[in-house]
């Protein structure tokens, strides 16, 4: 391998690593955002569940639990989609 070939390969690798770093940063940003939203929603639904339970409104507790389950499934789907969108191309 000549010096020029080695240099060209090093440049290609450097470009690949830059692109991979940007991809990872984008994915991390998406994941941090999704986790923050999940935590906020969890806090809100937990507070609403506690309020409903303290007043003895079990129907409302059940509704909140089902809504929370649906929200978690939606967030999980968003996380999977974000990870798939930033997956490296083969």
N, CA, C and O atoms as CSV, one atom per row, in Angstrom:
chain,resi,resn,atom,element,x,y,z
A,1,UNK,N,N,0.857,-1.175,0.000
A,1,UNK,CA,C,0.000,0.000,0.000
A,1,UNK,C,C,0.903,1.237,0.000
A,1,UNK,O,O,1.809,1.377,0.822
A,2,UNK,N,N,0.625,2.106,-0.933
A,2,UNK,CA,C,1.448,3.308,-1.056
A,2,UNK,C,C,1.043,4.337,0.006
A,2,UNK,O,O,0.010,4.225,0.666
A,3,UNK,N,N,1.887,5.314,0.128
A,3,UNK,CA,C,1.617,6.403,1.076
A,3,UNK,C,C,0.307,7.115,0.719
A,3,UNK,O,O,-0.486,7.444,1.601
A,4,UNK,N,N,0.089,7.349,-0.566
A,4,UNK,CA,C,-1.139,8.019,-1.021
A,4,UNK,C,C,-2.374,7.178,-0.716
A,4,UNK,O,O,-3.411,7.707,-0.316
A,5,UNK,N,N,-2.256,5.855,-0.910
A,5,UNK,CA,C,-3.381,4.965,-0.606
A,5,UNK,C,C,-3.683,4.978,0.892
A,5,UNK,O,O,-4.843,5.034,1.300
A,6,UNK,N,N,-2.646,4.926,1.691
A,6,UNK,CA,C,-2.824,4.942,3.145
A,6,UNK,C,C,-3.440,6.255,3.592
A,6,UNK,O,O,-4.305,6.273,4.466
A,7,UNK,N,N,-3.001,7.349,2.998
A,7,UNK,CA,C,-3.549,8.659,3.336
A,7,UNK,C,C,-5.025,8.749,2.938
A,7,UNK,O,O,-5.844,9.266,3.698
A,8,UNK,N,N,-5.356,8.255,1.766
A,8,UNK,CA,C,-6.738,8.277,1.292
A,8,UNK,C,C,-7.629,7.430,2.208
A,8,UNK,O,O,-8.754,7.812,2.531
A,9,UNK,N,N,-7.104,6.283,2.612
A,9,UNK,CA,C,-7.874,5.424,3.514
A,9,UNK,C,C,-8.074,6.118,4.868
A,9,UNK,O,O,-9.157,6.037,5.447
A,10,UNK,N,N,-7.063,6.783,5.364
A,10,UNK,CA,C,-7.167,7.499,6.636
A,10,UNK,C,C,-8.201,8.620,6.545
A,10,UNK,O,O,-8.956,8.849,7.489
A,11,UNK,N,N,-8.235,9.309,5.421
A,11,UNK,CA,C,-9.209,10.384,5.215
A,11,UNK,C,C,-10.626,9.804,5.189
A,11,UNK,O,O,-11.547,10.369,5.779
A,12,UNK,N,N,-10.789,8.664,4.493
A,12,UNK,CA,C,-12.113,8.018,4.449
A,12,UNK,C,C,-12.553,7.578,5.843
A,12,UNK,O,O,-13.709,7.767,6.223
A,13,UNK,N,N,-11.641,6.999,6.591
A,13,UNK,CA,C,-11.969,6.577,7.958
A,13,UNK,C,C,-12.330,7.764,8.837
A,13,UNK,O,O,-13.265,7.693,9.636
A,14,UNK,N,N,-11.597,8.843,8.691
A,14,UNK,CA,C,-11.886,10.038,9.473
A,14,UNK,C,C,-13.286,10.561,9.143
A,14,UNK,O,O,-14.027,10.943,10.049
A,15,UNK,N,N,-13.649,10.583,7.887
A,15,UNK,CA,C,-14.982,11.034,7.478
A,15,UNK,C,C,-16.058,10.100,8.025
A,15,UNK,O,O,-17.099,10.548,8.505
A,16,UNK,N,N,-15.793,8.803,7.947
A,16,UNK,CA,C,-16.743,7.831,8.495
A,16,UNK,C,C,-16.932,8.065,9.993
A,16,UNK,O,O,-18.065,8.074,10.475
A,17,UNK,N,N,-15.851,8.254,10.727
A,17,UNK,CA,C,-15.947,8.463,12.171
A,17,UNK,C,C,-16.689,9.758,12.504
A,17,UNK,O,O,-17.434,9.812,13.482
A,18,UNK,N,N,-16.488,10.789,11.702
A,18,UNK,CA,C,-17.224,12.042,11.910
A,18,UNK,C,C,-18.721,11.822,11.715
A,18,UNK,O,O,-19.535,12.290,12.511
A,19,UNK,N,N,-19.072,11.109,10.655
A,19,UNK,CA,C,-20.487,10.840,10.377
A,19,UNK,C,C,-21.100,9.966,11.475
A,19,UNK,O,O,-22.235,10.188,11.897
A,20,UNK,N,N,-20.347,8.989,11.924
A,20,UNK,CA,C,-20.831,8.109,12.984
A,20,UNK,C,C,-21.029,8.891,14.288
A,20,UNK,O,O,-22.006,8.664,15.002
A,21,UNK,N,N,-20.127,9.789,14.592
A,21,UNK,CA,C,-20.253,10.622,15.784
A,21,UNK,C,C,-21.510,11.486,15.707
A,21,UNK,O,O,-22.239,11.604,16.691
A,22,UNK,N,N,-21.766,12.084,14.560
A,22,UNK,CA,C,-22.960,12.907,14.386
A,22,UNK,C,C,-24.232,12.065,14.503
A,22,UNK,O,O,-25.222,12.505,15.087
A,23,UNK,N,N,-24.200,10.870,13.954
A,23,UNK,CA,C,-25.346,9.966,14.054
A,23,UNK,C,C,-25.615,9.615,15.511
A,23,UNK,O,O,-26.762,9.633,15.958
A,24,UNK,N,N,-24.573,9.300,16.238
A,24,UNK,CA,C,-24.711,8.964,17.660
A,24,UNK,C,C,-25.225,10.160,18.459
A,24,UNK,O,O,-26.070,10.004,19.340
A,25,UNK,N,N,-24.723,11.336,18.155
A,25,UNK,CA,C,-25.193,12.538,18.850
A,25,UNK,C,C,-26.672,12.781,18.591
A,25,UNK,O,O,-27.419,13.120,19.509
A,26,UNK,N,N,-27.093,12.611,17.351
A,26,UNK,CA,C,-28.511,12.801,17.012
A,26,UNK,C,C,-29.376,11.782,17.752
A,26,UNK,O,O,-30.429,12.123,18.291
A,27,UNK,N,N,-28.928,10.551,17.771
A,27,UNK,CA,C,-29.685,9.512,18.465
A,27,UNK,C,C,-29.737,9.797,19.961
A,27,UNK,O,O,-30.788,9.636,20.581
A,28,UNK,N,N,-28.644,10.209,20.536
A,28,UNK,CA,C,-28.616,10.523,21.965
A,28,UNK,C,C,-29.558,11.669,22.296
A,28,UNK,O,O,-30.235,11.640,23.323
A,29,UNK,N,N,-29.605,12.674,21.437
A,29,UNK,CA,C,-30.509,13.803,21.645
A,29,UNK,C,C,-31.960,13.338,21.624
A,29,UNK,O,O,-32.754,13.721,22.483
A,30,UNK,N,N,-32.298,12.513,20.644
A,30,UNK,CA,C,-33.661,11.972,20.545
A,30,UNK,C,C,-34.004,11.139,21.773
A,30,UNK,O,O,-35.091,11.270,22.334
A,31,UNK,N,N,-33.085,10.293,22.182
A,31,UNK,CA,C,-33.347,9.438,23.333
A,31,UNK,C,C,-33.479,10.240,24.620
A,31,UNK,O,O,-34.355,9.958,25.438
A,32,UNK,N,N,-32.619,11.234,24.808
A,32,UNK,CA,C,-32.727,12.083,26.009
A,32,UNK,C,C,-34.066,12.795,26.033
A,32,UNK,O,O,-34.699,12.893,27.085
A,33,UNK,N,N,-34.500,13.287,24.898
A,33,UNK,CA,C,-35.776,13.980,24.809
A,33,UNK,C,C,-36.933,13.034,25.141
A,33,UNK,O,O,-37.843,13.395,25.888
A,34,UNK,N,N,-36.890,11.840,24.590
A,34,UNK,CA,C,-37.952,10.861,24.853
A,34,UNK,C,C,-37.985,10.453,26.318
A,34,UNK,O,O,-39.060,10.329,26.905
A,35,UNK,N,N,-36.824,10.246,26.907
A,35,UNK,CA,C,-36.767,9.864,28.316
A,35,UNK,C,C,-37.274,11.000,29.204
A,35,UNK,O,O,-37.987,10.750,30.176
A,36,UNK,N,N,-36.924,12.221,28.886
A,36,UNK,CA,C,-37.413,13.365,29.667
A,36,UNK,C,C,-38.932,13.475,29.579
A,36,UNK,O,O,-39.598,13.749,30.578
A,37,UNK,N,N,-39.471,13.265,28.400
A,37,UNK,CA,C,-40.925,13.309,28.224
A,37,UNK,C,C,-41.591,12.167,28.981
A,37,UNK,O,O,-42.642,12.359,29.591
A,38,UNK,N,N,-40.995,10.997,28.946
A,38,UNK,CA,C,-41.546,9.870,29.695
A,38,UNK,C,C,-41.540,10.158,31.189
A,38,UNK,O,O,-42.518,9.865,31.877
A,39,UNK,N,N,-40.471,10.717,31.693
A,39,UNK,CA,C,-40.382,11.031,33.121
A,39,UNK,C,C,-41.424,12.073,33.514
A,39,UNK,O,O,-42.063,11.950,34.559
A,40,UNK,N,N,-41.594,13.082,32.692
A,40,UNK,CA,C,-42.586,14.122,32.979
A,40,UNK,C,C,-43.984,13.524,33.018
A,40,UNK,O,O,-44.763,13.804,33.930
A,41,UNK,N,N,-44.297,12.704,32.030
A,41,UNK,CA,C,-45.608,12.064,31.968
A,41,UNK,C,C,-45.817,11.136,33.155
A,41,UNK,O,O,-46.903,11.095,33.733
A,42,UNK,N,N,-44.785,10.398,33.518
A,42,UNK,CA,C,-44.892,9.500,34.664
A,42,UNK,C,C,-45.186,10.286,35.930
A,42,UNK,O,O,-46.046,9.890,36.717
A,43,UNK,N,N,-44.493,11.385,36.136
A,43,UNK,CA,C,-44.730,12.218,37.318
A,43,UNK,C,C,-46.169,12.728,37.354
A,43,UNK,O,O,-46.821,12.704,38.398
A,44,UNK,N,N,-46.651,13.187,36.206
A,44,UNK,CA,C,-48.019,13.713,36.130
A,44,UNK,C,C,-49.053,12.633,36.405
A,44,UNK,O,O,-49.989,12.849,37.174
A,45,UNK,N,N,-48.888,11.472,35.783
A,45,UNK,CA,C,-49.876,10.414,35.978
A,45,UNK,C,C,-49.790,9.817,37.376
A,45,UNK,O,O,-50.806,9.400,37.932
A,46,UNK,N,N,-48.607,9.771,37.941
A,46,UNK,CA,C,-48.470,9.295,39.312
A,46,UNK,C,C,-49.205,10.227,40.271
A,46,UNK,O,O,-49.921,9.770,41.162
A,47,UNK,N,N,-49.024,11.523,40.086
A,47,UNK,CA,C,-49.713,12.488,40.940
A,47,UNK,C,C,-51.226,12.380,40.774
A,47,UNK,O,O,-51.965,12.435,41.757
A,48,UNK,N,N,-51.685,12.227,39.540
A,48,UNK,CA,C,-53.126,12.093,39.297
A,48,UNK,C,C,-53.660,10.801,39.907
A,48,UNK,O,O,-54.761,10.788,40.458
A,49,UNK,N,N,-52.903,9.728,39.817
A,49,UNK,CA,C,-53.322,8.457,40.419
A,49,UNK,C,C,-53.420,8.554,41.937
A,49,UNK,O,O,-54.370,8.055,42.539
A,50,UNK,N,N,-52.444,9.192,42.541
A,50,UNK,CA,C,-52.455,9.365,43.998
A,50,UNK,C,C,-53.663,10.196,44.417
A,50,UNK,O,O,-54.358,9.850,45.373
A,51,UNK,N,N,-53.911,11.289,43.705
A,51,UNK,CA,C,-55.075,12.124,44.019
A,51,UNK,C,C,-56.371,11.327,43.919
A,51,UNK,O,O,-57.232,11.411,44.794
A,52,UNK,N,N,-56.499,10.555,42.842
A,52,UNK,CA,C,-57.713,9.758,42.651
A,52,UNK,C,C,-57.834,8.677,43.723
A,52,UNK,O,O,-58.926,8.425,44.232
A,53,UNK,N,N,-56.731,8.047,44.060
A,53,UNK,CA,C,-56.757,6.997,45.082
A,53,UNK,C,C,-57.113,7.572,46.449
A,53,UNK,O,O,-57.852,6.944,47.207
A,54,UNK,N,N,-56.598,8.755,46.773
A,54,UNK,CA,C,-56.897,9.380,48.067
A,54,UNK,C,C,-58.371,9.741,48.203
A,54,UNK,O,O,-58.904,9.768,49.312
A,55,UNK,N,N,-59.028,10.016,47.085
A,55,UNK,CA,C,-60.460,10.328,47.132
A,55,UNK,C,C,-61.302,9.063,46.970
A,55,UNK,O,O,-62.530,9.130,47.021
A,56,UNK,N,N,-60.659,7.916,46.776
A,56,UNK,CA,C,-61.377,6.656,46.646
A,56,UNK,C,C,-61.966,6.407,45.271
A,56,UNK,O,O,-62.815,5.529,45.113
A,57,UNK,N,N,-61.530,7.164,44.276
A,57,UNK,CA,C,-62.070,7.035,42.921
A,57,UNK,C,C,-61.280,5.974,42.149
A,57,UNK,O,O,-60.385,6.293,41.367
A,58,UNK,N,N,-61.630,4.713,42.385
A,58,UNK,CA,C,-60.901,3.619,41.756
A,58,UNK,C,C,-61.119,3.562,40.252
A,58,UNK,O,O,-60.239,3.113,39.518
A,59,UNK,N,N,-62.274,4.008,39.786
A,59,UNK,CA,C,-62.519,4.048,38.347
A,59,UNK,C,C,-61.518,5.002,37.684
A,59,UNK,O,O,-60.965,4.693,36.628
A,60,UNK,N,N,-61.293,6.152,38.306
A,60,UNK,CA,C,-60.338,7.117,37.765
A,60,UNK,C,C,-58.910,6.573,37.826
A,60,UNK,O,O,-58.126,6.779,36.900
A,61,UNK,N,N,-58.576,5.884,38.908
A,61,UNK,CA,C,-57.243,5.266,39.019
A,61,UNK,C,C,-57.043,4.287,37.866
A,61,UNK,O,O,-55.982,4.264,37.242
A,62,UNK,N,N,-58.062,3.481,37.585
A,62,UNK,CA,C,-57.979,2.507,36.493
A,62,UNK,C,C,-57.823,3.218,35.151
A,62,UNK,O,O,-57.006,2.800,34.330
A,63,UNK,N,N,-58.584,4.279,34.913
A,63,UNK,CA,C,-58.479,5.033,33.659
A,63,UNK,C,C,-57.081,5.616,33.490
A,63,UNK,O,O,-56.502,5.565,32.405
A,64,UNK,N,N,-56.552,6.164,34.564
A,64,UNK,CA,C,-55.200,6.746,34.511
A,64,UNK,C,C,-54.173,5.659,34.213
A,64,UNK,O,O,-53.253,5.872,33.424
A,65,UNK,N,N,-54.325,4.503,34.837
A,65,UNK,CA,C,-53.384,3.401,34.612
A,65,UNK,C,C,-53.407,2.949,33.156
A,65,UNK,O,O,-52.354,2.718,32.562
A,66,UNK,N,N,-54.606,2.822,32.574
A,66,UNK,CA,C,-54.701,2.419,31.172
A,66,UNK,C,C,-54.131,3.492,30.235
A,66,UNK,O,O,-53.454,3.175,29.257
A,67,UNK,N,N,-54.412,4.754,30.542
A,67,UNK,CA,C,-53.866,5.842,29.724
A,67,UNK,C,C,-52.345,5.861,29.826
A,67,UNK,O,O,-51.653,6.083,28.832
A,68,UNK,N,N,-51.826,5.627,31.031
A,68,UNK,CA,C,-50.376,5.600,31.242
A,68,UNK,C,C,-49.742,4.464,30.444
A,68,UNK,O,O,-48.681,4.639,29.845
A,69,UNK,N,N,-50.389,3.308,30.436
A,69,UNK,CA,C,-49.880,2.162,29.665
A,69,UNK,C,C,-49.807,2.517,28.177
A,69,UNK,O,O,-48.812,2.225,27.514
A,70,UNK,N,N,-50.851,3.139,27.664
A,70,UNK,CA,C,-50.872,3.538,26.248
A,70,UNK,C,C,-49.767,4.546,25.950
A,70,UNK,O,O,-49.104,4.466,24.916
A,71,UNK,N,N,-49.576,5.495,26.864
A,71,UNK,CA,C,-48.532,6.507,26.662
A,71,UNK,C,C,-47.150,5.858,26.644
A,71,UNK,O,O,-46.315,6.209,25.810
A,72,UNK,N,N,-46.902,4.920,27.550
A,72,UNK,CA,C,-45.604,4.243,27.588
A,72,UNK,C,C,-45.365,3.469,26.301
A,72,UNK,O,O,-44.246,3.449,25.790
A,73,UNK,N,N,-46.401,2.834,25.773
A,73,UNK,CA,C,-46.245,2.100,24.518
A,73,UNK,C,C,-45.930,3.058,23.367
A,73,UNK,O,O,-45.134,2.734,22.485
A,74,UNK,N,N,-46.554,4.230,23.379
A,74,UNK,CA,C,-46.286,5.233,22.350
A,74,UNK,C,C,-44.845,5.725,22.447
A,74,UNK,O,O,-44.154,5.833,21.434
A,75,UNK,N,N,-44.387,6.023,23.672
A,75,UNK,CA,C,-43.008,6.484,23.848
A,75,UNK,C,C,-42.018,5.412,23.411
A,75,UNK,O,O,-41.004,5.715,22.782
A,76,UNK,N,N,-42.312,4.169,23.741
A,76,UNK,CA,C,-41.418,3.088,23.330
A,76,UNK,C,C,-41.343,3.013,21.805
A,76,UNK,O,O,-40.262,2.831,21.245
A,77,UNK,N,N,-42.476,3.150,21.141
A,77,UNK,CA,C,-42.488,3.136,19.673
A,77,UNK,C,C,-41.668,4.292,19.113
A,77,UNK,O,O,-40.969,4.127,18.114
A,78,UNK,N,N,-41.747,5.470,19.750
A,78,UNK,CA,C,-40.966,6.626,19.298
A,78,UNK,C,C,-39.475,6.379,19.475
A,78,UNK,O,O,-38.676,6.753,18.616
A,79,UNK,N,N,-39.101,5.758,20.573
A,79,UNK,CA,C,-37.688,5.466,20.816
A,79,UNK,C,C,-37.173,4.479,19.775
A,79,UNK,O,O,-36.081,4.656,19.234
A,80,UNK,N,N,-37.953,3.444,19.495
A,80,UNK,CA,C,-37.548,2.452,18.489
A,80,UNK,C,C,-37.427,3.115,17.123
A,80,UNK,O,O,-36.479,2.851,16.383
A,81,UNK,N,N,-38.386,3.975,16.787
A,81,UNK,CA,C,-38.340,4.667,15.490
A,81,UNK,C,C,-37.123,5.579,15.399
A,81,UNK,O,O,-36.470,5.639,14.358
A,82,UNK,N,N,-36.814,6.293,16.486
A,82,UNK,CA,C,-35.648,7.193,16.476
A,82,UNK,C,C,-34.368,6.378,16.315
A,82,UNK,O,O,-33.462,6.784,15.587
A,83,UNK,N,N,-34.288,5.249,16.979
A,83,UNK,CA,C,-33.091,4.408,16.865
A,83,UNK,C,C,-32.964,3.851,15.452
A,83,UNK,O,O,-31.865,3.785,14.902
A,84,UNK,N,N,-34.084,3.452,14.871
A,84,UNK,CA,C,-34.048,2.895,13.514
A,84,UNK,C,C,-33.687,3.976,12.486
A,84,UNK,O,O,-32.973,3.707,11.520
A,85,UNK,N,N,-34.179,5.184,12.702
A,85,UNK,CA,C,-33.913,6.276,11.762
A,85,UNK,C,C,-32.455,6.688,11.750
A,85,UNK,O,O,-31.957,7.192,10.744
A,86,UNK,N,N,-31.768,6.476,12.862
A,86,UNK,CA,C,-30.375,6.881,12.934
A,86,UNK,C,C,-29.423,5.697,12.822
A,86,UNK,O,O,-28.220,5.837,13.043
A,87,UNK,N,N,-29.969,4.523,12.477
A,87,UNK,CA,C,-29.119,3.349,12.315
A,87,UNK,C,C,-28.184,3.553,11.135
A,87,UNK,O,O,-28.564,4.167,10.138
A,88,UNK,N,N,-26.961,3.041,11.243
A,88,UNK,CA,C,-26.015,3.219,10.139
A,88,UNK,C,C,-26.471,2.459,8.900
A,88,UNK,O,O,-27.075,1.391,8.995
A,89,UNK,N,N,-26.174,3.023,7.755
A,89,UNK,CA,C,-26.490,2.400,6.471
A,89,UNK,C,C,-25.421,1.364,6.149
A,89,UNK,O,O,-24.230,1.601,6.351
A,90,UNK,N,N,-25.859,0.220,5.650
A,90,UNK,CA,C,-24.885,-0.838,5.333
A,90,UNK,C,C,-24.560,-0.853,3.871
A,90,UNK,O,O,-23.760,-1.676,3.425
